[in-house]
Amino acid sequence: MPSRKQRRRRQKERRHEYEFVYVDQEGHEVDADPVEEPEKSRDRDARRNGKRTPQKGKSGGRAPRKVDPPSWGRVARRALIFAPLIFVAFNFLSHNQTMATTLLLTALYTAFFIPFMYLMDRTMYRSYLRRRGQTPPPRTGRR
């Protein structure tokens, strides 16, 4: 009996199999010409048997996810999301500190966390632009 994962995968494969139907000039539905059905079923059989077939004409798979340019506001919001987690971690790890000390440490670590997250966002954005073949914006600031 197939596992739950295998059943879900099989249902997904069935869900995505559909027919192309065209409407001609008179309004009648016309079936499309079959396109390499035997190769498709052969690939599916090979996948089911655990064998991988080499992919033809695909370089890199799907398109990379769009990365937005870095912004201090987005980084600050993300830091505000992480601040309570940092506070809970400090509270859990050091039982003998006062609440004021824990809050101060949380504020310090969050303040140090913000510029590093901005640098990471900027690095990701620049690498995204390079992958897309665009030139990254020039660096601003002193050098």
DSSP file (Angstrom, degrees, kcal/mol; ACC not computed):
  #  RESIDUE AA STRUCTURE BP1 BP2  ACC     N-H-->O    O-->H-N    N-H-->O    O-->H-N    TCO  KAPPA ALPHA  PHI   PSI    X-CA   Y-CA   Z-CA
    1    1 A M              0   0    0      0, 0.0     2,-0.0     0, 0.0     0, 0.0   0.000 360.0 360.0 360.0 131.7    0.0    0.0    0.0
    2    2 A P        -     0   0    0      0, 0.0     0, 0.0     0, 0.0     0, 0.0  -0.321 360.0-112.0 -67.8 149.3    1.5    3.4   -0.9
    3    3 A S     >  -     0   0    0      1,-0.1     4,-2.4     4,-0.0     5,-0.2  -0.196  30.7-101.5 -72.7 171.3    2.3    5.8    1.9
    4    4 A R  H  > S+     0   0    0      1,-0.2     4,-2.5     2,-0.2     5,-0.2   0.890 123.9  52.2 -62.1 -39.9    0.4    9.0    2.5
    5    5 A K  H  > S+     0   0    0      1,-0.2     4,-2.3     2,-0.2    -1,-0.2   0.917 110.0  48.2 -63.5 -42.6    3.2   11.0    0.8
    6    6 A Q  H  > S+     0   0    0      2,-0.2     4,-2.4     1,-0.2    -2,-0.2   0.899 111.4  50.5 -65.6 -39.5    3.1    8.8   -2.3
    7    7 A R  H  X S+     0   0    0     -4,-2.4     4,-2.5     2,-0.2    -2,-0.2   0.921 111.1  48.4 -64.1 -42.8   -0.7    9.0   -2.5
    8    8 A R  H  X S+     0   0    0     -4,-2.5     4,-2.2     1,-0.2    -2,-0.2   0.911 111.9  49.5 -63.4 -40.7   -0.5   12.8   -2.3
    9    9 A R  H  X S+     0   0    0     -4,-2.3     4,-2.2     2,-0.2    -1,-0.2   0.909 111.4  48.9 -63.8 -41.6    2.2   13.0   -4.9
   10   10 A R  H  X S+     0   0    0     -4,-2.4     4,-2.2     2,-0.2    -2,-0.2   0.900 110.6  50.5 -65.2 -41.2    0.1   10.7   -7.2
   11   11 A Q  H  X S+     0   0    0     -4,-2.5     4,-2.3     1,-0.2    -1,-0.2   0.891 109.5  51.7 -63.1 -38.2   -3.0   12.8   -6.7
   12   12 A K  H  X S+     0   0    0     -4,-2.2     4,-1.5     2,-0.2    -2,-0.2   0.906 108.1  51.3 -65.0 -40.9   -1.0   15.9   -7.6
   13   13 A E  H  < S+     0   0    0     -4,-2.2     4,-0.3     1,-0.2    -2,-0.2   0.911 112.0  47.0 -62.1 -41.2    0.3   14.3  -10.8
   14   14 A R  H >< S+     0   0    0     -4,-2.2     3,-1.1     1,-0.2    -1,-0.2   0.879 107.9  56.4 -67.2 -37.0   -3.3   13.5  -11.8
   15   15 A R  H 3< S+     0   0    0     -4,-2.3    -1,-0.2     1,-0.2    -2,-0.2   0.841 107.4  48.9 -63.0 -32.9   -4.5   17.0  -10.9
   16   16 A H  T 3< S+     0   0    0     -4,-1.5     2,-0.7    -3,-0.1    -1,-0.2   0.429  86.8  96.8 -92.9   2.3   -2.0   18.5  -13.3
   17   17 A E    <   +     0   0    0     -3,-1.1     2,-0.3    -4,-0.3    -4,-0.0  -0.826  52.3 150.2 -90.6 119.4   -2.7   16.3  -16.3
   18   18 A Y        -     0   0    0     -2,-0.7     2,-0.3     0, 0.0    -2,-0.0  -0.940  41.1-112.3-144.9 164.4   -5.1   18.1  -18.5
   19   19 A E        -     0   0    0     -2,-0.3     2,-0.6    12,-0.0    12,-0.0  -0.750  20.2-130.3-102.5 146.2   -6.0   18.3  -22.2
   20   20 A F        -     0   0    0     -2,-0.3    12,-1.8    12,-0.1     2,-0.4  -0.842  28.0-176.8 -92.8 127.7   -5.5   21.3  -24.5
   21   21 A V  E     -A   31   0A   0     -2,-0.6     2,-0.3    10,-0.2    10,-0.2  -0.992   6.9-160.4-127.0 131.9   -8.6   22.1  -26.4
   22   22 A Y  E     -A   30   0A   0      8,-3.1     8,-4.0    -2,-0.4     2,-0.6  -0.818  12.8-136.6-110.4 151.4   -8.8   24.8  -29.1
   23   23 A V  E     -A   29   0A   0     -2,-0.3     6,-0.2     6,-0.2    -2,-0.0  -0.931  22.7-146.2-106.7 123.8  -11.8   26.6  -30.4
   24   24 A D    >   -     0   0    0      4,-2.7     3,-1.5    -2,-0.6    -1,-0.0  -0.132  35.3 -87.1 -81.2-175.6  -11.8   27.0  -34.2
   25   25 A Q  T 3  S+     0   0    0      1,-0.3    -1,-0.1     2,-0.1    -2,-0.0   0.750 127.0  53.9 -66.6 -24.6  -13.3   29.9  -36.1
   26   26 A E  T 3  S-     0   0    0      2,-0.1    -1,-0.3     0, 0.0    -3,-0.0   0.525 120.5-105.3 -87.9  -5.7  -16.7   28.4  -36.3
   27   27 A G  S <  S+     0   0    0     -3,-1.5     2,-0.3     1,-0.3    -2,-0.1   0.544  74.8 136.4  95.7   8.3  -16.9   27.9  -32.5
   28   28 A H        -     0   0    0      1,-0.0    -4,-2.7     0, 0.0     2,-0.4  -0.684  57.3-117.7 -90.4 142.9  -16.3   24.1  -32.4
   29   29 A E  E     -A   23   0A   0     -2,-0.3     2,-0.4    -6,-0.2    -6,-0.2  -0.649  31.3-167.8 -79.9 132.7  -13.9   22.6  -29.9
   30   30 A V  E     -A   22   0A   0     -8,-4.0    -8,-3.1    -2,-0.4     2,-0.1  -0.979  20.3-122.5-123.4 131.3  -10.9   20.9  -31.6
   31   31 A D  E     -A   21   0A   0     -2,-0.4   -10,-0.2   -10,-0.2     2,-0.1  -0.436  30.3-118.5 -70.0 145.1   -8.5   18.6  -29.7
   32   32 A A        -     0   0    0    -12,-1.8    -1,-0.1     1,-0.1   -12,-0.1  -0.419  35.9 -90.4 -78.9 159.7   -4.9   19.6  -29.8
   33   33 A D        -     0   0    0     -2,-0.1    -1,-0.1     1,-0.1     2,-0.1  -0.476  48.8-104.7 -68.2 138.5   -2.3   17.3  -31.4
   34   34 A P        -     0   0    0      0, 0.0     2,-0.6     0, 0.0    -1,-0.1  -0.429  33.1-149.3 -66.3 139.2   -0.7   14.9  -28.9
   35   35 A V        -     0   0    0      1,-0.1    -3,-0.0    -2,-0.1    -2,-0.0  -0.906  58.2 -47.8-119.0 104.0    2.8   16.0  -27.9
   36   36 A E  S  > S+     0   0    0     -2,-0.6     4,-1.3     1,-0.1    -1,-0.1   0.827  70.5 164.0  45.3  51.9    5.3   13.3  -27.0
   37   37 A E  H  >  +     0   0    0      1,-0.2     4,-2.3     2,-0.2     5,-0.2   0.883  68.4  58.7 -65.7 -39.8    3.1   11.4  -24.6
   38   38 A P  H  > S+     0   0    0      0, 0.0     4,-2.0     0, 0.0    -1,-0.2   0.902 105.7  49.0 -60.8 -39.4    5.2    8.2  -24.6
   39   39 A E  H  > S+     0   0    0      2,-0.2     4,-2.2     1,-0.2    -2,-0.2   0.878 109.6  53.0 -65.6 -36.8    8.3   10.1  -23.3
   40   40 A K  H  X S+     0   0    0     -4,-1.3     4,-2.1     1,-0.2    -1,-0.2   0.929 111.0  44.9 -64.3 -45.9    6.2   11.7  -20.6
   41   41 A S  H  X S+     0   0    0     -4,-2.3     4,-2.5     1,-0.2    -1,-0.2   0.846 110.4  55.3 -69.1 -31.9    4.9    8.3  -19.3
   42   42 A R  H  X S+     0   0    0     -4,-2.0     4,-2.2    -5,-0.2    -1,-0.2   0.909 108.1  48.6 -65.2 -41.6    8.4    6.8  -19.5
   43   43 A D  H  X S+     0   0    0     -4,-2.2     4,-2.2     2,-0.2    -2,-0.2   0.909 111.6  49.9 -62.5 -41.9    9.7    9.6  -17.3
   44   44 A R  H  X S+     0   0    0     -4,-2.1     4,-2.2     1,-0.2    -2,-0.2   0.916 110.7  49.2 -64.0 -42.9    6.9    9.0  -14.8
   45   45 A D  H  X S+     0   0    0     -4,-2.5     4,-1.8     1,-0.2    -1,-0.2   0.891 110.5  51.0 -63.6 -38.8    7.6    5.3  -14.8
   46   46 A A  H  <>S+     0   0    0     -4,-2.2     5,-2.4     1,-0.2     4,-0.3   0.885 109.6  50.4 -66.0 -37.8   11.3    5.9  -14.2
   47   47 A R  H ><5S+     0   0    0     -4,-2.2     3,-1.1     1,-0.2    -2,-0.2   0.908 109.2  51.1 -65.6 -40.8   10.4    8.3  -11.3
   48   48 A R  H 3<5S+     0   0    0     -4,-2.2    -1,-0.2     1,-0.3    -2,-0.2   0.853 108.7  51.3 -66.0 -33.5    8.1    5.7   -9.7
   49   49 A N  T 3<5S-     0   0    0     -4,-1.8    -1,-0.3     2,-0.2    -2,-0.2   0.483 120.1-109.6 -82.4  -1.7   10.9    3.0   -9.9
   50   50 A G  T < 5S+     0   0    0     -3,-1.1     2,-0.4    -4,-0.3    -3,-0.2   0.538  77.6 127.4  88.8   6.8   13.3    5.4   -8.2
   51   51 A K      < -     0   0    0     -5,-2.4     2,-0.4    -6,-0.2    -1,-0.3  -0.791  51.0-139.4 -99.5 140.7   15.5    6.0  -11.3
   52   52 A R        -     0   0    0     -2,-0.4    -5,-0.0    -3,-0.1    -9,-0.0  -0.794   8.8-151.0 -99.3 139.7   16.2    9.6  -12.4
   53   53 A T        -     0   0    0     -2,-0.4     2,-0.1   -10,-0.1   -10,-0.0  -0.870  29.4-103.9-105.9 142.7   16.3   10.6  -16.0
   54   54 A P        -     0   0    0      0, 0.0     2,-0.3     0, 0.0    -1,-0.0  -0.423  35.1-123.0 -66.8 137.3   18.5   13.4  -17.2
   55   55 A Q        -     0   0    0     -2,-0.1     2,-0.5     3,-0.1     3,-0.1  -0.632  23.0-143.4 -81.9 135.2   16.6   16.6  -17.8
   56   56 A K  S    S-     0   0    0     -2,-0.3     3,-0.1     1,-0.2    -1,-0.0  -0.852  71.9  -3.0-103.3 132.5   17.0   18.0  -21.3
   57   57 A G  S    S+     0   0    0     -2,-0.5     2,-0.6     1,-0.2    -1,-0.2   0.528  94.8 121.5  75.1   5.6   17.2   21.7  -22.1
   58   58 A K        -     0   0    0     -3,-0.1     2,-0.6     2,-0.0    -1,-0.2  -0.899  37.9-174.7-105.3 125.5   16.7   22.9  -18.5
   59   59 A S  S    S-     0   0    0     -2,-0.6    -3,-0.0     2,-0.2     0, 0.0  -0.903  72.6 -15.2-120.7 104.3   19.4   25.0  -17.0
   60   60 A G  S    S-     0   0    0     -2,-0.6     2,-0.3     3,-0.0    -1,-0.1   0.371  91.9-117.5  92.6  -5.7   18.9   25.8  -13.4
   61   61 A G  S    S+     0   0    0      3,-0.0    -2,-0.2     2,-0.0     2,-0.0  -0.551  74.3  13.7  79.3-135.0   15.2   24.9  -12.9
   62   62 A R  S    S-     0   0    0     -2,-0.3     3,-0.1     1,-0.1    -4,-0.0  -0.252  89.2 -87.0 -80.4 166.6   12.8   27.6  -12.0
   63   63 A A        -     0   0    0      1,-0.1    -1,-0.1    -2,-0.0     3,-0.1  -0.396  52.1 -98.6 -70.2 146.0   13.4   31.3  -12.0
   64   64 A P        -     0   0    0      0, 0.0    -1,-0.1     0, 0.0     2,-0.1  -0.326  43.1 -99.3 -66.8 149.2   14.9   32.9   -8.9
   65   65 A R        -     0   0    0      1,-0.1     2,-0.2    -3,-0.1    -3,-0.0  -0.396  44.0-101.4 -66.8 142.3   12.6   34.5   -6.5
   66   66 A K        -     0   0    0     -2,-0.1     2,-0.5    -3,-0.1    -1,-0.1  -0.463  34.8-155.2 -68.8 132.1   12.4   38.3   -6.7
   67   67 A V        -     0   0    0     -2,-0.2    -1,-0.0    58,-0.1    54,-0.0  -0.944  10.1-136.9-111.8 125.5   14.5   40.1   -4.1
   68   68 A D        -     0   0    0     -2,-0.5     3,-0.1     1,-0.1    57,-0.1  -0.427  32.0 -93.5 -76.7 153.8   13.5   43.6   -3.1
   69   69 A P        -     0   0    0      0, 0.0    -1,-0.1     0, 0.0    53,-0.1  -0.344  54.2 -93.0 -62.7 149.4   16.1   46.3   -2.7
   70   70 A P        -     0   0    0      0, 0.0     2,-0.3     0, 0.0     3,-0.1  -0.322  46.6-177.3 -66.8 145.8   17.2   46.7    0.9
   71   71 A S     >  -     0   0    0      1,-0.1     4,-1.8    -3,-0.1     5,-0.1  -0.997  32.3-136.9-144.9 143.9   15.5   49.2    3.2
   72   72 A W  H  > S+     0   0    0     -2,-0.3     4,-2.5     1,-0.2     5,-0.2   0.838 104.6  57.5 -67.6 -33.1   16.1   50.2    6.7
   73   73 A G  H  > S+     0   0    0      2,-0.2     4,-2.2     1,-0.2    -1,-0.2   0.919 107.2  46.4 -64.7 -43.8   12.3   50.2    7.5
   74   74 A R  H  > S+     0   0    0      1,-0.2     4,-2.1     2,-0.2    -1,-0.2   0.894 113.5  49.8 -64.9 -39.3   11.9   46.6    6.5
   75   75 A V  H  X S+     0   0    0     -4,-1.8     4,-2.3     2,-0.2    -2,-0.2   0.899 109.5  51.3 -66.0 -40.2   15.0   45.6    8.5
   76   76 A A  H  X S+     0   0    0     -4,-2.5     4,-2.1     2,-0.2    -2,-0.2   0.900 109.6  49.9 -65.1 -40.2   13.7   47.5   11.6
   77   77 A R  H  X S+     0   0    0     -4,-2.2     4,-1.3     2,-0.2    -1,-0.2   0.917 111.0  49.3 -62.9 -42.1   10.3   45.7   11.4
   78   78 A R  H  X S+     0   0    0     -4,-2.1     4,-1.8     1,-0.2    -2,-0.2   0.884 109.6  51.9 -64.5 -37.8   12.1   42.4   11.1
   79   79 A A  H  X S+     0   0    0     -4,-2.3     4,-1.8     1,-0.2    -1,-0.2   0.873 105.9  54.7 -66.2 -36.2   14.2   43.3   14.1
   80   80 A L  H  < S+     0   0    0     -4,-2.1    -1,-0.2     1,-0.2    -2,-0.2   0.803 106.9  51.9 -67.3 -27.3   11.1   44.1   16.1
   81   81 A I  H  X S+     0   0    0     -4,-1.3     4,-0.5     1,-0.2    -1,-0.2   0.891 113.8  43.1 -71.6 -39.2    9.8   40.7   15.3
   82   82 A F  H  X S+     0   0    0     -4,-1.8     4,-2.3     1,-0.2     5,-0.2   0.715  95.1  80.2 -80.2 -20.6   13.0   39.1   16.6
   83   83 A A  H  X S+     0   0    0     -4,-1.8     4,-2.4     1,-0.2    -1,-0.2   0.907  92.6  47.8 -57.5 -46.6   13.3   41.3   19.7
   84   84 A P  H  > S+     0   0    0      0, 0.0     4,-2.5     0, 0.0    -1,-0.2   0.882 111.0  52.6 -62.7 -34.4   10.8   39.3   21.8
   85   85 A L  H  X S+     0   0    0     -4,-0.5     4,-2.2     2,-0.2    -2,-0.2   0.905 109.9  47.9 -65.7 -40.0   12.5   36.1   20.8
   86   86 A I  H  X S+     0   0    0     -4,-2.3     4,-2.6     2,-0.2     5,-0.2   0.907 111.0  51.9 -64.4 -41.2   15.9   37.4   21.9
   87   87 A F  H  X S+     0   0    0     -4,-2.4     4,-2.5    -5,-0.2    -2,-0.2   0.925 110.1  47.9 -61.8 -45.0   14.3   38.6   25.2
   88   88 A V  H  X S+     0   0    0     -4,-2.5     4,-2.5     2,-0.2    -1,-0.2   0.897 111.1  51.7 -63.1 -40.0   12.8   35.1   25.8
   89   89 A A  H  X S+     0   0    0     -4,-2.2     4,-2.6     2,-0.2     5,-0.2   0.932 111.9  45.4 -63.4 -45.3   16.2   33.5   25.1
   90   90 A F  H  X S+     0   0    0     -4,-2.6     4,-2.1     1,-0.2    -2,-0.2   0.896 113.5  50.5 -65.0 -38.4   18.0   35.8   27.5
   91   91 A N  H  < S+     0   0    0     -4,-2.5    -2,-0.2    -5,-0.2    -1,-0.2   0.903 114.8  43.5 -64.0 -40.9   15.3   35.2   30.1
   92   92 A F  H  < S+     0   0    0     -4,-2.5     3,-0.2    -5,-0.2    -2,-0.2   0.879 116.4  45.9 -73.0 -38.7   15.6   31.5   29.7
   93   93 A L  H  < S+     0   0    0     -4,-2.6     2,-0.5     1,-0.2    -2,-0.2   0.810 118.2  38.3 -79.6 -29.7   19.4   31.3   29.6
   94   94 A S    ><  +     0   0    0     -4,-2.1     3,-0.7    -5,-0.2    -1,-0.2  -0.847  58.6 170.0-127.2  97.6   20.1   33.6   32.6
   95   95 A H  T 3  S+     0   0    0     -2,-0.5    -1,-0.1    -3,-0.2    -2,-0.1   0.785  73.9  60.8 -74.9 -28.3   17.7   33.1   35.5
   96   96 A N  T 3  S+     0   0    0      2,-0.0    -1,-0.2     0, 0.0     2,-0.2   0.483  83.0  97.1 -85.3  -1.7   19.7   35.2   38.0
   97   97 A Q  S <  S-     0   0    0     -3,-0.7     2,-0.1    -6,-0.1    -3,-0.0  -0.566  76.5-113.0 -87.5 152.2   19.6   38.6   36.0
   98   98 A T     >  -     0   0    0     -2,-0.2     4,-2.1     1,-0.1     5,-0.1  -0.321  26.6-110.4 -76.2 165.4   17.0   41.3   36.7
   99   99 A M  H  > S+     0   0    0      1,-0.2     4,-2.6     2,-0.2     5,-0.2   0.873 118.1  54.9 -64.1 -38.1   14.3   42.2   34.2
  100  100 A A  H  > S+     0   0    0      2,-0.2     4,-2.4     1,-0.2    -1,-0.2   0.901 108.3  48.3 -63.6 -40.7   16.0   45.6   33.6
  101  101 A T  H  > S+     0   0    0      2,-0.2     4,-2.6     1,-0.2    -1,-0.2   0.912 111.7  49.7 -65.6 -41.6   19.3   43.9   32.7
  102  102 A T  H  X S+     0   0    0     -4,-2.1     4,-2.3     2,-0.2    -2,-0.2   0.908 111.6  48.4 -64.5 -41.2   17.5   41.5   30.4
  103  103 A L  H  X S+     0   0    0     -4,-2.6     4,-2.4     2,-0.2    -2,-0.2   0.902 111.6  50.2 -64.4 -40.8   15.7   44.3   28.7
  104  104 A L  H  X S+     0   0    0     -4,-2.4     4,-2.4     2,-0.2    -2,-0.2   0.925 111.6  47.4 -63.6 -44.9   18.9   46.3   28.3
  105  105 A L  H  X S+     0   0    0     -4,-2.6     4,-2.8     1,-0.2     5,-0.2   0.897 111.2  51.8 -63.6 -39.4   20.7   43.3   26.8
  106  106 A T  H  X S+     0   0    0     -4,-2.3     4,-2.4    -5,-0.2    -2,-0.2   0.925 110.4  48.0 -61.8 -44.3   17.8   42.6   24.4
  107  107 A A  H  X S+     0   0    0     -4,-2.4     4,-2.3     2,-0.2    -2,-0.2   0.906 113.1  48.8 -63.8 -41.0   17.9   46.3   23.2
  108  108 A L  H  X S+     0   0    0     -4,-2.4     4,-2.2     2,-0.2     5,-0.2   0.946 113.2  45.3 -63.8 -48.7   21.6   46.1   22.7
  109  109 A Y  H  X S+     0   0    0     -4,-2.8     4,-1.6     1,-0.2    -1,-0.2   0.881 113.5  50.2 -65.3 -37.0   21.6   42.9   20.8
  110  110 A T  H  X S+     0   0    0     -4,-2.4     4,-1.5    -5,-0.2    -1,-0.2   0.905 109.6  51.5 -66.3 -40.1   18.6   44.1   18.7
  111  111 A A  H  < S+     0   0    0     -4,-2.3    -2,-0.2     1,-0.2    -1,-0.2   0.875 113.1  44.7 -64.7 -37.0   20.5   47.3   17.9
  112  112 A F  H  X S+     0   0    0     -4,-2.2     4,-0.9     1,-0.2    -1,-0.2   0.780 109.2  58.7 -74.8 -25.6   23.6   45.4   16.8
  113  113 A F  H  X S+     0   0    0     -4,-1.6     4,-2.0    -5,-0.2    -2,-0.2   0.827  93.2  67.1 -72.5 -33.3   21.4   43.0   14.8
  114  114 A I  H  X S+     0   0    0     -4,-1.5     4,-2.1     1,-0.2     5,-0.2   0.926 100.2  44.5 -60.9 -52.6   19.8   45.7   12.6
  115  115 A P  H  > S+     0   0    0      0, 0.0     4,-2.4     0, 0.0    -1,-0.2   0.882 112.9  52.6 -63.5 -34.5   22.9   46.8   10.6
  116  116 A F  H  X S+     0   0    0     -4,-0.9     4,-2.0     1,-0.2    -2,-0.2   0.886 108.8  49.3 -68.5 -36.5   23.9   43.2   10.0
  117  117 A M  H  X S+     0   0    0     -4,-2.0     4,-2.5     2,-0.2    -1,-0.2   0.883 110.0  52.1 -66.8 -37.1   20.5   42.3    8.6
  118  118 A Y  H  X S+     0   0    0     -4,-2.1     4,-2.5     2,-0.2    -2,-0.2   0.922 109.4  49.3 -64.4 -42.4   20.7   45.3    6.3
  119  119 A L  H  X S+     0   0    0     -4,-2.4     4,-2.4     1,-0.2    -1,-0.2   0.893 110.9  50.3 -63.4 -38.6   24.1   44.2    5.0
  120  120 A M  H  X S+     0   0    0     -4,-2.0     4,-2.5     2,-0.2    -2,-0.2   0.915 110.9  48.7 -65.9 -42.3   22.7   40.7    4.4
  121  121 A D  H  X S+     0   0    0     -4,-2.5     4,-2.4     1,-0.2    -2,-0.2   0.910 111.8  49.7 -62.3 -41.6   19.7   42.1    2.5
  122  122 A R  H  X S+     0   0    0     -4,-2.5     4,-2.4     2,-0.2    -2,-0.2   0.906 110.9  49.3 -64.6 -41.2   22.0   44.3    0.4
  123  123 A T  H  X S+     0   0    0     -4,-2.4     4,-2.3     2,-0.2     5,-0.2   0.918 111.9  48.2 -63.4 -43.9   24.3   41.3   -0.3
  124  124 A M  H  X S+     0   0    0     -4,-2.5     4,-2.1     1,-0.2    -2,-0.2   0.903 112.1  49.6 -63.7 -40.1   21.3   39.2   -1.4
  125  125 A Y  H  X S+     0   0    0     -4,-2.4     4,-2.3     2,-0.2    -2,-0.2   0.909 111.2  48.8 -66.0 -42.2   19.9   42.0   -3.6
  126  126 A R  H  X S+     0   0    0     -4,-2.4     4,-2.3     2,-0.2    -1,-0.2   0.906 112.0  47.9 -65.0 -41.3   23.3   42.5   -5.3
  127  127 A S  H  X S+     0   0    0     -4,-2.3     4,-2.3     2,-0.2    -1,-0.2   0.874 110.2  53.5 -67.9 -34.5   23.7   38.8   -6.0
  128  128 A Y  H  X S+     0   0    0     -4,-2.1     4,-1.7    -5,-0.2    -2,-0.2   0.923 109.6  47.9 -62.3 -44.3   20.1   38.7   -7.3
  129  129 A L  H  X>S+     0   0    0     -4,-2.3     5,-2.6     1,-0.2     4,-0.6   0.907 110.9  50.9 -64.7 -40.4   20.9   41.5   -9.7
  130  130 A R  H ><5S+     0   0    0     -4,-2.3     3,-1.0     1,-0.2    -1,-0.2   0.908 108.8  51.4 -63.2 -40.8   24.1   39.8  -10.9
  131  131 A R  H 3<5S+     0   0    0     -4,-2.3    -1,-0.2     1,-0.3    -2,-0.2   0.851 109.7  50.4 -63.7 -34.0   22.2   36.6  -11.5
  132  132 A R  H 3<5S-     0   0    0     -4,-1.7    -1,-0.3    -5,-0.2    -2,-0.2   0.530 119.3-111.7 -81.7  -6.5   19.6   38.5  -13.6
  133  133 A G  T <<5S+     0   0    0     -3,-1.0     2,-0.2    -4,-0.6    -3,-0.2   0.631  75.5 127.3  87.3  13.7   22.4   40.1  -15.6
  134  134 A Q      < -     0   0    0     -5,-2.6    -1,-0.3    -6,-0.2    -2,-0.1  -0.656  63.3-110.2 -99.9 159.6   21.8   43.6  -14.3
  135  135 A T        -     0   0    0     -2,-0.2    -5,-0.0    -3,-0.1    -1,-0.0  -0.751  32.6-120.0 -89.8 133.7   24.5   45.8  -12.8
  136  136 A P        -     0   0    0      0, 0.0     3,-0.1     0, 0.0   -10,-0.1  -0.344  38.8 -93.6 -66.0 152.3   24.2   46.5   -9.0
  137  137 A P        -     0   0    0      0, 0.0     3,-0.1     0, 0.0   -11,-0.0  -0.326  51.2 -93.1 -64.3 150.2   23.8   50.1   -8.0
  138  138 A P        -     0   0    0      0, 0.0     2,-0.2     0, 0.0    -3,-0.0  -0.291  45.7-101.0 -64.6 150.3   27.0   51.9   -7.2
  139  139 A R        -     0   0    0     -3,-0.1     2,-0.3     1,-0.0     0, 0.0  -0.476  36.4-152.5 -72.3 138.6   28.1   51.9   -3.5
  140  140 A T        +     0   0    0     -2,-0.2     2,-0.2    -3,-0.1    -1,-0.0  -0.769  50.9  49.7-108.4 158.4   27.3   55.0   -1.6
  141  141 A G  S    S-     0   0    0     -2,-0.3     2,-0.2     2,-0.0    -2,-0.0  -0.593  93.5 -36.6 109.6-174.2   29.2   56.3    1.3
  142  142 A R              0   0    0     -2,-0.2    -2,-0.0     1,-0.1     0, 0.0  -0.538 360.0 360.0 -89.2 154.4   32.9   56.8    2.0
  143  143 A R              0   0    0     -2,-0.2    -1,-0.1     0, 0.0    -3,-0.0   0.275 360.0 360.0-140.8 360.0   35.7   54.6    0.8
